[in-house]
Amino acid sequence: MQYDVIVIGSGPGGYVAAIRAAQLGLKTACIEKYSTFGGTCLNVGCIPSKALLDSSEHYHNAAHTFKTHGINLDNLSVDFGQMIKRKNEVVAQTTGGISFLFKKNRITSYQGHGSFVDKNTIKIKKTDGSEETITGKNVIIATGSKPSALPFIKIDKKRIITSTEALTLPEVPKHLILIGGGVIGLELGSVYARLGAKVSVIEFMDGIIPTMDKALGKELQKVLTKLGMEFYLGHKVTGATVKGKEVTVTFDNPKGEKQELKGDYCLVAVGRVAYTDGLGLENIGLTVEERGRKITVDEHLETSVKGVYAIGDVIRGAMLAHKAEDEGTLVAEQIAGQKPHINYNLIPGVVYTWPEVASVGYTEEQLKESGTKYKIGSFPFKASGRARASMDTDGFVKVLADTETDEILGVHMIGPRAADMIAEAVTAMEYRASAEDVSRMSHAHPTYTEAMREACLAATENRAIHI
């Protein structure tokens, strides 16, 4: 079978690339090695983790804030099996939606492992052992990533686990030891902390969510500490062993002194690595970078082999579902002869703890390093009427603007619905708005987004109204 576009992988990057290509009139096929579409994000990443995050937040509020709202409950308990069942239902609905969209857009889908025979020929090895070969004028590699491991720790997927197993545990841990203070680990750690688990975080760096603006990490640590989580920052993990139902994690503190923690589960969340195994890249003359196994692409996301593209987690940049989606759209439109563009500085990052954390543009540390002259406007949610009404007063919105032009250079927020609120900052920065521009736009009252306006007012000659 001959296609205009063959997409290998059906995660957010892959399925969006396939749908956009089909919309543009290109005959499109998508190959997926697993039994369901959606890749890591829909099956064992973004969607199931958010389902558990919401469920655990409901329980936490019922246990800790309902009484203040005048709602009294008796015999509150967690039916963890039902919580997992609901998560699975959400995943099934979402992945099933991709099947519907493929049919709607007349995309041919193949179940099996795809690999290159040559740059235009893909061999599909199906689960029943049979093989099929298809050809395409263009091929998009969208095979995503898998959890990283530490070479000195054996992950048994029972007691020493990755984020994948953390989504299907048979019970709420008594003591979850979390290796890594990044986005994935903190989200899942907060799920179990809300449900009553003791959660200990061991992080090599001196702060959590280290790639984001440092003010966000400091505030998030305060909030999670109030939730009962404990942090060992600047500590180096040296090993983890299992004996029966107990895990022992050893690590060195900043002084080099040896310490250990014992728990019933250990979640290794030290990042992700590109999944490029078995693609047959050597058959078309492609190699991967040693660090992270990334595929090298040019500014058009084309590899060194003409007509072969790569997007999402297998190439440079942040491993974010929405980045992959934007790249999938860009490649499909380029193949169709259009001239799309992505501003990578304006792809937001989000942490779905509660409060949520969101960021776009330059951090304050980056502006200092580059010598850019900037000003800061900040507004705390404790001064927000809407936040007080919902009892979500932790956090703030921080706006960084150019000292001379007032153009917004970065926005960093931690607070209620920050994941949704960051879209206003992205829109403003995409159109190169100044802090004053945003401060002069009407924001409904009372809303959380008023904090964005107030932070912009604070950046504009310190004009914030409510602080």
Disulfide bonds with the S-S distance in Angstrom:
Cys41-Cys46 2.45
